[in-house]
Amino acid sequence: MRALTIFTLIFLSGLVYAVSSIDPEQLGSACPQKFVGKVVDVTSLGTPLSSPMLEKVRVTFSVLQVERGALGNFQTLDVLKFGPAQFEKDVTYDLELSQGFLCSALKVE
């Protein structure tokens, strides 16, 4: 169990370094979809047997405004429940995606 925790910390540290080294000028091309969406549903996808920290949720957004890319009226994302992006129902976010994966999410005040 301890080896898994150490591996996870090393992996996440590398991921943070990789993300922090992305040139902001390249972010637009790396994340071709950008939209403003309101969370209409957050559903738990269950806990994997290996670790409760890897539990995912499915977040469904009502697309209010498309700023870049082609999107329908609704967009669904699967994200870690205890990950860096925490989504709340009935809250609006400015989001960027790449191939269905989250690049960034900012709460719209």
C-alpha positions as CSV (number, residue, x, y, z in Angstrom):
1,M,0.0,0.0,0.0
2,R,2.8,2.4,0.9
3,A,4.5,1.7,-2.5
4,L,1.3,2.6,-4.3
5,T,1.0,5.9,-2.3
6,I,4.6,6.8,-3.2
7,F,4.0,5.9,-6.8
8,T,0.9,8.0,-6.9
9,L,2.7,11.0,-5.4
10,I,5.5,10.7,-7.9
11,F,3.1,10.4,-10.8
12,L,1.0,13.4,-9.6
13,S,4.2,15.5,-9.1
14,G,5.3,14.7,-12.7
15,L,1.8,15.6,-13.9
16,V,1.8,18.9,-12.2
17,Y,5.2,19.7,-13.6
18,A,4.1,18.7,-17.1
19,V,1.0,20.9,-16.9
20,S,2.8,23.9,-15.4
21,S,5.3,23.8,-18.3
22,I,2.6,24.2,-21.0
23,D,3.0,27.5,-23.0
24,P,-0.2,29.5,-22.6
25,E,0.0,30.4,-26.3
26,Q,-0.3,26.7,-27.1
27,L,-3.2,26.1,-24.8
28,G,-5.9,27.2,-27.3
29,S,-4.7,24.7,-29.9
30,A,-4.2,22.0,-27.2
31,C,-7.8,22.5,-25.9
32,P,-9.9,23.1,-29.0
33,Q,-13.3,23.2,-27.2
34,K,-14.2,26.1,-25.0
35,F,-17.7,26.8,-23.6
36,V,-19.6,28.3,-20.7
37,G,-21.9,25.7,-19.1
38,K,-24.1,25.2,-16.1
39,V,-24.0,22.0,-14.1
40,V,-27.4,20.2,-14.3
41,D,-26.3,16.9,-12.8
42,V,-23.5,15.3,-10.8
43,T,-23.7,11.5,-10.6
44,S,-21.3,9.2,-8.7
45,L,-19.8,6.4,-10.8
46,G,-18.8,4.4,-7.8
47,T,-15.5,3.6,-6.1
48,P,-12.9,1.4,-7.7
49,L,-11.7,-1.5,-5.5
50,S,-8.1,-0.2,-5.6
51,S,-8.7,3.2,-4.0
52,P,-11.6,5.4,-2.9
53,M,-9.5,8.4,-3.9
54,L,-9.9,7.4,-7.6
55,E,-13.7,7.6,-7.4
56,K,-15.2,9.4,-10.4
57,V,-18.3,11.5,-10.9
58,R,-20.1,12.2,-14.2
59,V,-20.9,15.9,-14.6
60,T,-23.5,17.0,-17.1
61,F,-23.4,20.6,-18.3
62,S,-26.1,22.6,-20.1
63,V,-24.0,24.5,-22.7
64,L,-24.9,28.2,-22.4
65,Q,-22.3,29.6,-24.8
66,V,-19.8,28.0,-27.2
67,E,-16.6,30.1,-27.5
68,R,-14.5,27.6,-29.5
69,G,-15.2,24.2,-31.2
70,A,-18.4,22.3,-32.0
71,L,-20.6,21.3,-29.1
72,G,-24.2,20.2,-28.6
73,N,-26.7,21.5,-26.0
74,F,-25.3,19.3,-23.3
75,Q,-21.7,18.1,-22.5
76,T,-20.8,15.3,-20.1
77,L,-17.5,14.8,-18.4
78,D,-16.2,12.1,-16.1
79,V,-13.8,13.5,-13.5
80,L,-12.2,12.5,-10.2
81,K,-14.6,13.2,-7.3
82,F,-11.6,14.3,-5.2
83,G,-9.6,15.8,-8.0
84,P,-8.6,19.4,-8.6
85,A,-11.9,20.4,-10.3
86,Q,-14.9,20.2,-7.9
87,F,-18.3,20.8,-9.6
88,E,-21.5,21.9,-7.9
89,K,-25.0,21.5,-9.3
90,D,-26.6,24.8,-10.6
91,V,-23.2,26.6,-10.8
92,T,-21.8,28.0,-14.1
93,Y,-18.3,27.3,-15.3
94,D,-16.0,28.4,-18.1
95,L,-14.5,25.2,-19.4
96,E,-11.9,24.1,-21.9
97,L,-11.7,20.5,-23.3
98,S,-9.5,18.4,-25.4
99,Q,-11.0,15.1,-26.8
100,G,-13.5,14.9,-24.0
101,F,-10.9,15.6,-21.3
102,L,-10.9,18.6,-19.0
103,C,-8.1,21.2,-19.6
104,S,-9.4,23.9,-17.4
105,A,-12.5,24.9,-15.4
106,L,-13.2,28.3,-13.8
107,K,-16.3,29.1,-11.8
108,V,-18.2,32.0,-13.3
109,E,-19.1,34.5,-10.6
